[in-house]
Amino acid sequence: MHKILLDNFLKEVLKEDIGHGDLYARMKNDTEVEAYVLAKEEGILSGRMYIERLCELLNIKCNFVFDDGMVFKRGERIASFESNMSELLSVERTILNLLEHSSGIATLTHEYVKKIEDTNCVLLDTRKTRPLLRDFEKYSTRNGGAVNHRLGLDDCLMLKDTHLTRILSLKKFIEDIRNKIPIVTKIEVECENILQAKEALEAQIDILMCDNMEVEMIKEVVKMRNALAPNVLLEASGNINLRNIREYATSGIDAVSVGAITHQAVWVDLSMKID
């Protein structure tokens, strides 16, 4: 993330919690203390970049034991801090919120990645993120081993079922839109059946999404792709979970996208202790 965007985000996070000022800070407790974040369960660390910059802005000494993407065990110390009592307590919840949320996403993402790590298929995230937290949550999925799908509507043109209801000729639309978008922009089309997939492949698209297709149908699309447009990437999406992701990943597609890695992730349980 760009440093200016990161700093603005962190300032808004602090503003939300501190408001006009931590009432405890009126006691002006300048006692220097040492603290640490303790893992109360196993997980994948994510959030280090945010916490280190937060501490830099507040002149809090910070030292992480783990890098983003590393596994930590229950009972291990994740990071240590040195600051005056008032300053540290005012950001305790902010630090924990960022680490717990981000690590929760990375931990769930890692579970999905492990299911398909020996296949030729990659795990993608989606735009199913909490408002104003997209950069943060997609950073978290990367730390869990996923590959980012598009960040927004401006970095890839995806034609979904709602778009297709008003497109009479997909091939003609693709030809026209190519002249209106940046030359490096990819075009992805969402397909729900074999007929739609064939039309999309013949329209010279870049990525075809098999949306809510059964695995057997996807295998047919794979055969058709290999014959008609071998350079087109295939993505599967819809109702993919930890129980069935491997079946999809071994069907011949290139990627699976799973919104659950962000919107169903549970925060990792962490706590801050003062020595």
MARPA-741442 format. One line per 2 residues: number of its first residue (from 1); their letters; for each residue x, y, z of N, C-alpha, C. Coordinates in steps of 0.02 Angstrom, whole numbers, plus 50000, padded with zeros to 5 digits. Layout:
<pts>
NUM> A> X Y Z X Y Z X Y Z  ...
</pts>
This chain:
<pts>
1> MH> 50042 49940 50000 50000 50000 50000 50044 50062 50000  50023 50114 49963 50060 50177 49962 50062 50206 50033
3> KI> 50119 50234 50051 50130 50259 50120 50078 50311 50140  50059 50355 50094 50010 50407 50111 49942 50375 50127
5> LL> 49922 50326 50086 49859 50292 50098 49861 50254 50163  49917 50223 50177 49925 50186 50240 49919 50232 50299
7> DN> 49954 50289 50297 49952 50336 50352 49882 50365 50362  49848 50381 50308 49779 50407 50314 49733 50356 50346
9> FL> 49741 50293 50326 49700 50239 50354 49712 50233 50429  49775 50232 50449 49791 50224 50519 49767 50283 50561
11> KE> 49771 50343 50534 49747 50402 50570 49672 50399 50581  49636 50374 50532 49563 50366 50539 49546 50312 50590
13> VL> 49586 50258 50590 49575 50205 50639 49585 50232 50710  49637 50271 50720 49650 50300 50786 49596 50350 50805
15> KE> 49575 50390 50758 49524 50440 50770 49459 50408 50793  49442 50351 50763 49381 50316 50780 49380 50296 50854
17> DI> 49436 50272 50879 49439 50246 50947 49456 50298 50999  49502 50343 50982 49525 50392 51032 49479 50453 51036
19> GH> 49448 50471 50980 49402 50528 50980 49438 50592 51000  49411 50625 51051 49442 50687 51075 49500 50674 51123
21> GD> 49513 50611 51137 49569 50595 51181 49550 50542 51232  49597 50496 51245 49587 50444 51295 49581 50476 51364
23> LY> 49525 50464 51398 49514 50495 51463 49566 50473 51514  49591 50412 51507 49643 50389 51553 49706 50432 51549
25> AR> 49719 50458 51489 49780 50497 51477 49781 50562 51517  49724 50582 51545 49722 50643 51585 49762 50635 51650
27> MK> 49775 50572 51668 49818 50560 51727 49892 50570 51710  49907 50575 51645 49975 50587 51621 50025 50538 51652
29> ND> 50011 50475 51642 50056 50423 51666 50112 50412 51616  50170 50441 51630 50227 50437 51584 50275 50380 51601
31> TE> 50253 50335 51644 50295 50278 51662 50310 50236 51600  50374 50222 51590 50394 50182 51533 50379 50108 51548
33> VE> 50345 50075 51502 50326 50005 51512 50345 49964 51451  50349 49899 51463 50359 49851 51409 50298 49806 51405
35> AY> 50276 49793 51345 50216 49751 51336 50228 49703 51278  50184 49655 51272 50190 49607 51217 50120 49581 51198
37> VL> 50115 49558 51137 50053 49527 51113 50062 49452 51118  50015 49420 51152 50017 49348 51165 49964 49312 51123
39> AK> 49984 49258 51090 49937 49219 51051 49900 49170 51096  49834 49173 51095 49793 49128 51135 49769 49068 51094
41> EE> 49788 49067 51029 49773 49011 50986 49822 49014 50927  49825 48959 50889 49870 48956 50831 49841 48996 50773
43> GI> 49886 49024 50732 49862 49061 50673 49919 49080 50627  49901 49117 50575 49949 49145 50527 49953 49220 50540
45> LS> 50013 49245 50550 50019 49316 50566 50006 49359 50505  49968 49412 50515 49957 49463 50464 49941 49529 50500
47> GR> 49967 49582 50473 49955 49648 50504 50018 49683 50525  50075 49649 50519 50138 49678 50543 50152 49745 50511
49> MY> 50143 49750 50445 50158 49812 50410 50118 49871 50439  50055 49859 50455 50012 49911 50483 50034 49930 50553
51> IE> 50050 49881 50594 50068 49895 50664 50135 49931 50668  50183 49909 50627 50248 49942 50629 50242 50015 50609
53> RL> 50202 50030 50559 50194 50100 50538 50155 50139 50591  50105 50108 50622 50068 50141 50675 50114 50160 50732
55> CE> 50157 50115 50752 50203 50128 50807 50254 50181 50787  50274 50181 50724 50320 50232 50701 50289 50301 50706
57> LL> 50226 50306 50688 50191 50371 50692 50184 50395 50763  50179 50348 50811 50167 50366 50881 50230 50362 50924
59> NI> 50288 50349 50893 50351 50343 50930 50350 50288 50982  50318 50234 50965 50318 50174 51007 50368 50124 50979
61> KC> 50412 50100 51022 50460 50049 51000 50423 49982 50991  50436 49952 50933 50400 49891 50916 50448 49840 50887
63> NF> 50441 49778 50908 50483 49725 50882 50442 49661 50872  50437 49639 50810 50399 49579 50794 50443 49517 50795
65> VF> 50416 49464 50823 50451 49400 50825 50437 49362 50760  50379 49373 50731 50358 49337 50671 50349 49385 50613
67> DD> 50361 49361 50553 50346 49400 50492 50275 49384 50470  50247 49427 50429 50182 49413 50399 50186 49347 50360
69> GM> 50134 49306 50369 50132 49242 50334 50160 49184 50372  50190 49198 50431 50220 49144 50471 50168 49115 50520
71> VF> 50177 49052 50537 50133 49018 50584 50156 49033 50655  50108 49051 50699 50124 49057 50770 50081 49008 50809
73> KR> 50106 48988 50866 50072 48938 50907 50040 48972 50968  49994 48938 50997 49962 48962 51059 50015 48969 51113
75> GE> 50014 49026 51148 50061 49039 51201 50125 49075 51181  50133 49086 51116 50193 49121 51092 50183 49196 51092
77> RI> 50238 49232 51102 50237 49305 51098 50247 49325 51025  50204 49367 51000 50206 49387 50930 50247 49451 50920
79> AS> 50239 49498 50965 50275 49562 50959 50282 49594 51027  50332 49637 51034 50343 49672 51097 50342 49748 51084
81> FE> 50326 49786 51136 50319 49858 51129 50350 49893 51189  50377 49953 51178 50402 49995 51232 50376 50066 51222
83> SN> 50345 50092 51274 50317 50160 51270 50296 50182 51339  50272 50244 51344 50244 50264 51409 50174 50234 51416
85> MS> 50154 50226 51478 50093 50190 51494 50031 50219 51459  50023 50284 51460 49964 50316 51431 49960 50304 51356
87> EL> 50015 50313 51321 50016 50306 51248 50001 50234 51228  50031 50188 51263 50022 50117 51245 49950 50094 51257
89> LS> 49922 50113 51313 49854 50092 51328 49802 50122 51280  49818 50182 51255 49771 50214 51209 49768 50180 51141
91> VE> 49820 50141 51124 49819 50107 51059 49816 50031 51066  49808 50007 51127 49806 49934 51139 49752 49901 51095
93> RT> 49691 49926 51097 49637 49895 51059 49646 49903 50984  49673 49960 50964 49686 49970 50893 49736 49918 50866
95> IL> 49789 49908 50903 49840 49858 50884 49808 49789 50880  49770 49771 50931 49740 49704 50932 49688 49695 50877
97> NL> 49647 49747 50866 49597 49742 50813 49628 49728 50745  49680 49766 50730 49713 49758 50665 49745 49688 50659
99> LE> 49779 49667 50710 49813 49602 50707 49763 49544 50707  49712 49548 50749 49663 49494 50754 49623 49486 50689
101> HS> 49602 49543 50662 49562 49541 50600 49604 49516 50542  49662 49546 50533 49705 49527 50476 49729 49455 50482
103> SG> 49750 49435 50541 49774 49367 50551 49718 49316 50544  49658 49335 50561 49601 49290 50553 49589 49275 50479
105> IA> 49593 49326 50437 49585 49316 50365 49642 49274 50337  49703 49290 50358 49762 49252 50333 49758 49179 50355
107> TL> 49734 49167 50415 49730 49099 50441 49680 49057 50402  49620 49085 50389 49570 49048 50350 49594 49039 50278
109> TH> 49623 49091 50250 49649 49086 50182 49700 49029 50176  49743 49024 50226 49795 48972 50226 49765 48902 50226
111> EY> 49709 48895 50261 49675 48830 50262 49652 48810 50191  49626 48859 50154 49605 48845 50085 49666 48829 50041
113> VK> 49719 48868 50049 49779 48859 50008 49809 48789 50019  49809 48767 50081 49837 48700 50095 49800 48645 50059
115> KI> 49735 48655 50047 49695 48604 50013 49715 48595 49940  49745 48646 49910 49759 48643 49839 49833 48657 49822
117> ED> 49876 48656 49873 49945 48677 49863 49985 48633 49814  49964 48571 49804 50000 48527 49758 49966 48521 49690
119> TN> 49922 48569 49674 49887 48570 49610 49915 48628 49568  49890 48634 49507 49910 48690 49464 49860 48748 49467
121> CV> 49820 48747 49520 49767 48797 49528 49785 48845 49585  49770 48910 49577 49783 48958 49629 49718 48982 49661
123> LL> 49723 49006 49722 49665 49033 49758 49663 49109 49749  49605 49134 49728 49595 49206 49720 49547 49232 49773
125> DT> 49557 49294 49793 49507 49326 49836 49455 49361 49792  49409 49398 49822 49356 49431 49784 49347 49503 49809
127> RK> 49297 49537 49781 49280 49605 49805 49230 49603 49862  49217 49544 49889 49172 49538 49946 49211 49556 50010
129> TR> 49225 49620 50016 49263 49646 50073 49221 49698 50109  49239 49713 50170 49203 49763 50208 49218 49832 50179
131> PL> 49168 49876 50175 49178 49942 50147 49238 49978 50179  49280 50006 50137 49339 50045 50155 49396 50002 50184
133> LR> 49388 49936 50184 49440 49892 50210 49469 49846 50156  49457 49862 50093 49477 49817 50039 49553 49807 50037
135> DF> 49591 49861 50039 49664 49854 50037 49689 49813 50096  49661 49826 50155 49681 49791 50216 49664 49717 50212
137> EK> 49605 49701 50189 49583 49631 50187 49617 49592 50130  49630 49625 50075 49665 49590 50021 49740 49581 50038
139> YS> 49768 49627 50074 49836 49618 50102 49837 49557 50147  49784 49547 50185 49779 49491 50231 49774 49424 50194
141> TR> 49736 49423 50139 49730 49360 50101 49797 49342 50069  49835 49393 50047 49901 49379 50019 49947 49346 50070
143> NG> 49942 49370 50132 49983 49341 50185 49963 49269 50201  49902 49251 50182 49879 49182 50192 49896 49138 50132
145> GA> 49921 49168 50078 49942 49128 50021 49898 49135 49959  49847 49178 49962 49804 49188 49904 49835 49238 49856
147> VN> 49806 49240 49795 49826 49289 49745 49767 49339 49738  49783 49403 49736 49729 49452 49731 49695 49450 49663
149> HR> 49628 49450 49665 49588 49462 49605 49586 49538 49597  49543 49564 49556 49542 49637 49545 49526 49674 49610
151> LG> 49559 49731 49618 49548 49773 49677 49484 49813 49670  49467 49831 49609 49407 49871 49598 49383 49866 49527
153> LD> 49337 49908 49508 49307 49907 49442 49352 49936 49389  49409 49963 49410 49452 49998 49362 49514 49959 49341
155> DC> 49523 49898 49366 49584 49862 49346 49570 49798 49307  49508 49781 49295 49489 49724 49253 49415 49733 49237
157> LM> 49398 49721 49174 49327 49725 49155 49296 49656 49162  49251 49649 49209 49215 49586 49217 49142 49596 49197
159> LK> 49120 49555 49150 49051 49557 49128 49012 49502 49164  48968 49523 49209 48929 49476 49249 48861 49465 49217
161> DT> 48821 49421 49247 48755 49406 49219 48712 49468 49211  48720 49516 49256 48681 49577 49253 48702 49620 49193
163> HL> 48766 49619 49176 48789 49654 49116 48763 49620 49053  48767 49554 49053 48751 49515 48992 48678 49519 48972
165> TR> 48634 49539 49018 48563 49543 49001 48550 49596 48947  48595 49643 48940 48586 49697 48892 48638 49696 48836
167> IL> 48675 49642 48830 48724 49635 48775 48697 49584 48725  48679 49608 48666 48649 49564 48616 48702 49520 48582
169> SL> 48760 49549 48567 48815 49512 48535 48877 49521 48577  48897 49469 48612 48956 49475 48655 49019 49489 48614
171> KK> 49026 49455 48558 49085 49465 48515 49091 49537 48493  49035 49566 48470 49036 49636 48448 49051 49683 48506
173> FI> 49023 49668 48565 49035 49710 48624 49109 49709 48642  49140 49649 48641 49211 49643 48658 49254 49682 48609
175> ED> 49238 49678 48545 49276 49715 48494 49272 49790 48506  49212 49814 48524 49203 49886 48536 49237 49909 48600
177> IR> 49229 49871 48653 49255 49893 48718 49331 49891 48720  49362 49849 48679 49436 49846 48676 49465 49914 48657
179> NK> 49428 49953 48618 49451 50018 48595 49438 50073 48646  49405 50055 48701 49386 50106 48750 49420 50096 48818
181> IP> 49454 50041 48827 49488 50028 48891 49563 50024 48878  49604 50032 48930 49677 50028 48921 49697 49962 48888
183> IV> 49749 49965 48848 49769 49907 48808 49791 49848 48852  49813 49863 48913 49837 49809 48957 49780 49779 48999
185> TK> 49720 49806 48993 49664 49783 49035 49637 49716 49010  49627 49670 49055 49598 49605 49038 49522 49608 49042
187> IE> 49490 49564 49003 49417 49560 49004 49398 49490 49026  49355 49487 49077 49331 49424 49104 49255 49420 49095
189> VE> 49231 49362 49078 49159 49352 49068 49134 49296 49113  49080 49309 49148 49049 49261 49193 49000 49217 49153
191> CE> 49009 49151 49157 48966 49105 49119 48935 49054 49166  48873 49036 49152 48837 48989 49195 48824 48922 49162
193> NI> 48838 48917 49097 48825 48854 49062 48872 48847 49002  48868 48789 48969 48912 48774 48913 48902 48822 48855
195> LQ> 48839 48838 48840 48824 48883 48784 48856 48951 48794  48848 48978 48854 48878 49044 48869 48954 49040 48865
197> AK> 48982 48985 48889 49055 48977 48888 49082 48976 48817  49047 48941 48773 49068 48937 48703 49067 49006 48670
199> EA> 49013 49043 48683 49008 49111 48654 49064 49155 48680  49080 49150 48744 49132 49191 48774 49201 49173 48745
201> LE> 49215 49109 48739 49279 49088 48711 49288 49110 48639  49235 49111 48602 49238 49133 48532 49242 49209 48525
203> AQ> 49230 49245 48580 49232 49318 48579 49300 49347 48595  49350 49303 48603 49419 49324 48617 49426 49362 48682
205> ID> 49401 49333 48735 49408 49362 48801 49475 49339 48831  49489 49363 48892 49552 49344 48926 49541 49292 48981
207> IL> 49485 49299 49017 49470 49255 49073 49397 49235 49070  49384 49172 49082 49315 49148 49084 49301 49122 49155
209> MC> 49249 49149 49185 49230 49126 49251 49173 49075 49246  49185 49016 49272 49133 48964 49276 49095 48977 49341
211> DN> 49038 49010 49334 49001 49033 49392 48949 48982 49414  48957 48957 49475 48909 48908 49503 48899 48847 49459
213> ME> 48951 48827 49424 48947 48766 49383 48967 48705 49424  48936 48649 49409 48957 48586 49439 49024 48566 49409
215> VE> 49062 48526 49445 49129 48508 49424 49129 48473 49356  49080 48429 49344 49077 48394 49280 49067 48442 49221
217> MI> 49027 48494 49232 49017 48544 49180 49082 48583 49168  49117 48598 49223 49180 48635 49217 49230 48595 49175
219> KE> 49231 48530 49185 49277 48487 49146 49261 48491 49071  49198 48498 49055 49179 48507 48984 49203 48574 48958
221> VV> 49198 48626 49000 49222 48692 48981 49298 48691 48971  49333 48654 49013 49406 48648 49007 49424 48618 48939
223> KM> 49389 48565 48919 49402 48533 48854 49389 48582 48797  49335 48620 48803 49317 48668 48752 49368 48725 48749
225> RN> 49390 48748 48807 49441 48800 48809 49505 48777 48775  49526 48716 48791 49588 48689 48763 49585 48684 48687
227> AL> 49525 48673 48661 49517 48665 48589 49508 48732 48553  49469 48778 48583 49452 48840 48550 49497 48899 48566
229> AP> 49517 48905 48629 49555 48964 48651 49601 48946 48709  49655 48910 48694 49699 48885 48747 49732 48939 48790
231> NV> 49733 49002 48767 49764 49056 48806 49717 49088 48857  49654 49069 48854 49605 49097 48901 49612 49063 48969
233> LL> 49614 49102 49022 49617 49075 49089 49547 49057 49113  49542 49002 49151 49478 48981 49178 49477 48989 49253
235> EA> 49424 49020 49277 49415 49031 49349 49348 48999 49370  49348 48966 49426 49285 48939 49453 49266 48979 49515
237> SG> 49201 48991 49522 49177 49030 49579 49106 49009 49596  49088 49017 49659 49020 49002 49681 49014 48938 49719
239> NI> 48995 48943 49782 48983 48885 49826 49045 48840 49833  49104 48870 49831 49166 48832 49842 49187 48841 49915
241> NL> 49199 48785 49948 49217 48786 50019 49275 48738 50033  49292 48731 50096 49348 48688 50114 49336 48615 50098
243> RN> 49273 48595 50095 49257 48525 50081 49264 48507 50007  49250 48555 49963 49250 48538 49892 49302 48574 49850
245> IR> 49342 48617 49879 49388 48658 49839 49438 48615 49800  49460 48560 49830 49509 48519 49795 49479 48488 49732
247> EY> 49416 48469 49735 49383 48439 49676 49381 48490 49619  49367 48553 49635 49368 48605 49584 49439 48618 49559
249> AT> 49487 48619 49604 49556 48636 49586 49587 48584 49541  49563 48523 49543 49592 48470 49501 49550 48457 49438
251> SG> 49505 48502 49422 49461 48493 49364 49493 48518 49299  49550 48552 49305 49584 48579 49246 49582 48654 49241
253> ID> 49549 48688 49289 49546 48761 49288 49611 48790 49315  49617 48856 49307 49679 48890 49327 49673 48922 49396
255> AV> 49611 48939 49416 49603 48974 49480 49533 48963 49508  49528 48967 49574 49463 48968 49608 49459 49032 49649
257> SV> 49403 49065 49648 49394 49125 49688 49344 49110 49743  49361 49131 49804 49320 49115 49863 49310 49178 49905
259> GA> 49249 49202 49908 49234 49261 49948 49236 49247 50023  49228 49184 50041 49225 49165 50112 49289 49181 50149
261> IT> 49346 49183 50114 49409 49195 50150 49412 49264 50181  49369 49310 50158 49365 49374 50192 49302 49380 50235
263> HQ> 49243 49363 50206 49182 49377 50243 49162 49323 50293  49197 49266 50294 49182 49215 50344 49241 49202 50392
265> AV> 49293 49242 50386 49351 49233 50430 49334 49254 50501  49359 49216 50549 49349 49231 50620 49414 49260 50648
267> WV> 49409 49312 50686 49468 49344 50715 49508 49293 50757  49573 49299 50752 49618 49259 50794 49619 49290 50864
269> DL> 49620 49249 50915 49619 49273 50984 49689 49291 51008  49699 49356 51018 49763 49383 51042 49750 49428 51102
271> SM> 49801 49439 51142 49792 49486 51198 49858 49522 51210  49853 49582 51239 49913 49620 51256 49925 49615 51331
273> KI> 49987 49602 51349 50007 49597 51419 50062 49647 51433  50061 49677 51492 50113 49723 51513 50156 49689 51566
275> D> 50222 49690 51554 50269 49659 51602 50272 49700 51666
</pts>
